[in-house]
Amino acid sequence: MWSNEHNENYMIFTEPLEFRINPEYAHEDELVQIVTQFRKAYAAGELDEKDYDKFLKGYGEYLIVDKPTFANNMKFMVQYQFGYMYLRYLLWNFVGRQNDVQGKYDNTSNYAPTYASPQ
Protein backbone atom coordinates (compact mmCIF):
# COMPACT_ATOMS: atom_id res chain seq x y z
CA MET A 1 0.00 0.00 0.00
CA TRP A 2 1.25 3.46 -0.86
CA SER A 3 1.91 5.88 1.97
CA ASN A 4 2.77 9.59 1.87
CA GLU A 5 4.91 9.28 5.00
CA HIS A 6 8.15 8.43 3.18
CA ASN A 7 7.89 10.54 0.03
CA GLU A 8 11.32 12.10 0.55
CA ASN A 9 13.20 8.78 0.73
CA TYR A 10 11.28 7.50 -2.24
CA MET A 11 12.09 10.55 -4.37
CA ILE A 12 15.80 10.49 -3.43
CA PHE A 13 16.15 6.99 -4.86
CA THR A 14 13.72 7.17 -7.78
CA GLU A 15 12.23 10.35 -9.22
CA PRO A 16 9.84 13.11 -8.15
CA LEU A 17 6.23 12.09 -7.65
CA GLU A 18 3.86 13.25 -10.35
CA PHE A 19 0.96 15.43 -9.25
CA ARG A 20 -1.77 17.56 -10.73
CA ILE A 21 -4.19 20.13 -9.39
CA ASN A 22 -7.47 18.70 -8.16
CA PRO A 23 -10.18 19.64 -10.70
CA GLU A 24 -12.24 21.22 -7.90
CA TYR A 25 -9.50 23.85 -7.47
CA ALA A 26 -8.31 24.16 -11.09
CA HIS A 27 -10.05 27.52 -11.46
CA GLU A 28 -8.02 29.05 -8.58
CA ASP A 29 -5.50 31.27 -10.38
CA GLU A 30 -3.34 31.74 -7.27
CA LEU A 31 -2.98 27.97 -6.81
CA VAL A 32 -2.13 27.48 -10.49
CA GLN A 33 0.52 30.20 -10.19
CA ILE A 34 2.01 28.62 -7.02
CA VAL A 35 2.21 25.19 -8.67
CA THR A 36 3.78 26.66 -11.82
CA GLN A 37 6.40 28.55 -9.78
CA PHE A 38 7.16 25.44 -7.75
CA ARG A 39 7.66 23.29 -10.85
CA LYS A 40 9.97 25.90 -12.42
CA ALA A 41 12.03 26.22 -9.21
CA TYR A 42 12.38 22.44 -8.90
CA ALA A 43 13.34 22.07 -12.55
CA ALA A 44 15.99 24.78 -12.09
CA GLY A 45 17.49 22.88 -9.15
CA GLU A 46 16.57 25.51 -6.57
CA LEU A 47 14.59 22.98 -4.51
CA ASP A 48 15.47 19.48 -3.33
CA GLU A 49 13.42 16.41 -2.41
CA LYS A 50 12.80 17.70 1.10
CA ASP A 51 11.27 20.89 -0.33
CA TYR A 52 9.26 18.82 -2.81
CA ASP A 53 7.87 16.68 0.02
CA LYS A 54 7.07 19.79 2.08
CA PHE A 55 5.20 21.25 -0.89
CA LEU A 56 3.18 18.07 -1.42
CA LYS A 57 2.23 17.92 2.26
CA GLY A 58 1.43 21.63 2.44
CA TYR A 59 -0.80 21.70 -0.64
CA GLY A 60 -1.93 18.06 -0.48
CA GLU A 61 -5.62 18.82 -0.19
CA TYR A 62 -5.50 20.80 -3.47
CA LEU A 63 -3.43 18.25 -5.40
CA ILE A 64 -3.84 14.72 -6.68
CA VAL A 65 -0.56 12.86 -6.22
CA ASP A 66 -0.15 9.93 -8.59
CA LYS A 67 0.94 6.63 -7.10
CA PRO A 68 4.35 5.37 -8.25
CA THR A 69 4.39 2.86 -11.08
CA PHE A 70 5.50 -0.75 -10.74
CA ALA A 71 8.80 0.15 -12.44
CA ASN A 72 9.38 2.95 -9.91
CA ASN A 73 8.69 0.55 -7.07
CA MET A 74 11.17 -1.99 -8.47
CA LYS A 75 13.81 0.72 -8.89
CA PHE A 76 13.26 1.82 -5.29
CA MET A 77 13.48 -1.76 -4.05
CA VAL A 78 16.78 -2.39 -5.82
CA GLN A 79 18.43 0.94 -5.05
CA TYR A 80 17.20 1.59 -1.52
CA GLN A 81 16.18 -1.71 0.03
CA PHE A 82 18.93 -3.85 -1.49
CA GLY A 83 21.54 -1.25 -2.39
CA TYR A 84 21.43 0.97 0.66
CA MET A 85 19.79 -0.88 3.54
CA TYR A 86 20.94 -4.44 2.92
CA LEU A 87 24.47 -3.51 1.87
CA ARG A 88 24.85 -1.28 4.94
CA TYR A 89 23.62 -4.06 7.20
CA LEU A 90 25.92 -6.58 5.55
CA LEU A 91 28.97 -4.34 5.83
CA TRP A 92 28.24 -3.25 9.40
CA ASN A 93 27.97 -6.85 10.54
CA PHE A 94 30.83 -8.39 8.61
CA VAL A 95 33.27 -5.51 8.14
CA GLY A 96 32.54 -3.54 11.30
CA ARG A 97 31.48 0.01 11.98
CA GLN A 98 33.02 3.04 13.61
CA ASN A 99 29.89 4.35 15.34
CA ASP A 100 26.11 4.10 15.43
CA VAL A 101 25.41 7.06 13.14
CA GLN A 102 22.70 5.90 10.73
CA GLY A 103 23.66 8.03 7.74
CA LYS A 104 21.72 10.39 5.53
CA TYR A 105 22.48 8.98 2.06
CA ASP A 106 25.58 11.18 1.87
CA ASN A 107 27.96 8.34 0.95
CA THR A 108 30.18 8.91 3.95
CA SER A 109 31.73 5.65 5.07
CA ASN A 110 30.88 4.48 8.54
CA TYR A 111 32.82 1.25 8.29
CA ALA A 112 35.81 0.46 10.46
CA PRO A 113 39.08 -0.18 8.67
CA THR A 114 40.21 -3.80 8.70
CA TYR A 115 43.83 -2.89 9.22
CA ALA A 116 45.76 -1.03 11.89
CA SER A 117 47.47 2.11 10.74
CA PRO A 118 51.20 2.28 11.49
CA GLN A 119 52.20 4.68 14.20
C-alpha positions in Angstrom: 0.0 0.0 0.0 1.3 3.5 -0.9 1.9 5.9 2.0 2.8 9.6 1.9 4.9 9.3 5.0 8.1 8.4 3.2 7.9 10.5 0.0 11.3 12.1 0.5 13.2 8.8 0.7 11.3 7.5 -2.2 12.1 10.5 -4.4 15.8 10.5 -3.4 16.1 7.0 -4.9 13.7 7.2 -7.8 12.2 10.4 -9.2 9.8 13.1 -8.1 6.2 12.1 -7.6 3.9 13.3 -10.3 1.0 15.4 -9.3 -1.8 17.6 -10.7 -4.2 20.1 -9.4 -7.5 18.7 -8.2 -10.2 19.6 -10.7 -12.2 21.2 -7.9 -9.5 23.8 -7.5 -8.3 24.2 -11.1 -10.0 27.5 -11.5 -8.0 29.0 -8.6 -5.5 31.3 -10.4 -3.3 31.7 -7.3 -3.0 28.0 -6.8 -2.1 27.5 -10.5 0.5 30.2 -10.2 2.0 28.6 -7.0 2.2 25.2 -8.7 3.8 26.7 -11.8 6.4 28.6 -9.8 7.2 25.4 -7.8 7.7 23.3 -10.9 10.0 25.9 -12.4 12.0 26.2 -9.2 12.4 22.4 -8.9 13.3 22.1 -12.6 16.0 24.8 -12.1 17.5 22.9 -9.1 16.6 25.5 -6.6 14.6 23.0 -4.5 15.5 19.5 -3.3 13.4 16.4 -2.4 12.8 17.7 1.1 11.3 20.9 -0.3 9.3 18.8 -2.8 7.9 16.7 0.0 7.1 19.8 2.1 5.2 21.3 -0.9 3.2 18.1 -1.4 2.2 17.9 2.3 1.4 21.6 2.4 -0.8 21.7 -0.6 -1.9 18.1 -0.5 -5.6 18.8 -0.2 -5.5 20.8 -3.5 -3.4 18.3 -5.4 -3.8 14.7 -6.7 -0.6 12.9 -6.2 -0.2 9.9 -8.6 0.9 6.6 -7.1 4.3 5.4 -8.3 4.4 2.9 -11.1 5.5 -0.8 -10.7 8.8 0.1 -12.4 9.4 3.0 -9.9 8.7 0.5 -7.1 11.2 -2.0 -8.5 13.8 0.7 -8.9 13.3 1.8 -5.3 13.5 -1.8 -4.0 16.8 -2.4 -5.8 18.4 0.9 -5.1 17.2 1.6 -1.5 16.2 -1.7 0.0 18.9 -3.8 -1.5 21.5 -1.3 -2.4 21.4 1.0 0.7 19.8 -0.9 3.5 20.9 -4.4 2.9 24.5 -3.5 1.9 24.8 -1.3 4.9 23.6 -4.1 7.2 25.9 -6.6 5.5 29.0 -4.3 5.8 28.2 -3.3 9.4 28.0 -6.9 10.5 30.8 -8.4 8.6 33.3 -5.5 8.1 32.5 -3.5 11.3 31.5 0.0 12.0 33.0 3.0 13.6 29.9 4.4 15.3 26.1 4.1 15.4 25.4 7.1 13.1 22.7 5.9 10.7 23.7 8.0 7.7 21.7 10.4 5.5 22.5 9.0 2.1 25.6 11.2 1.9 28.0 8.3 0.9 30.2 8.9 4.0 31.7 5.7 5.1 30.9 4.5 8.5 32.8 1.2 8.3 35.8 0.5 10.5 39.1 -0.2 8.7 40.2 -3.8 8.7 43.8 -2.9 9.2 45.8 -1.0 11.9 47.5 2.1 10.7 51.2 2.3 11.5 52.2 4.7 14.2 
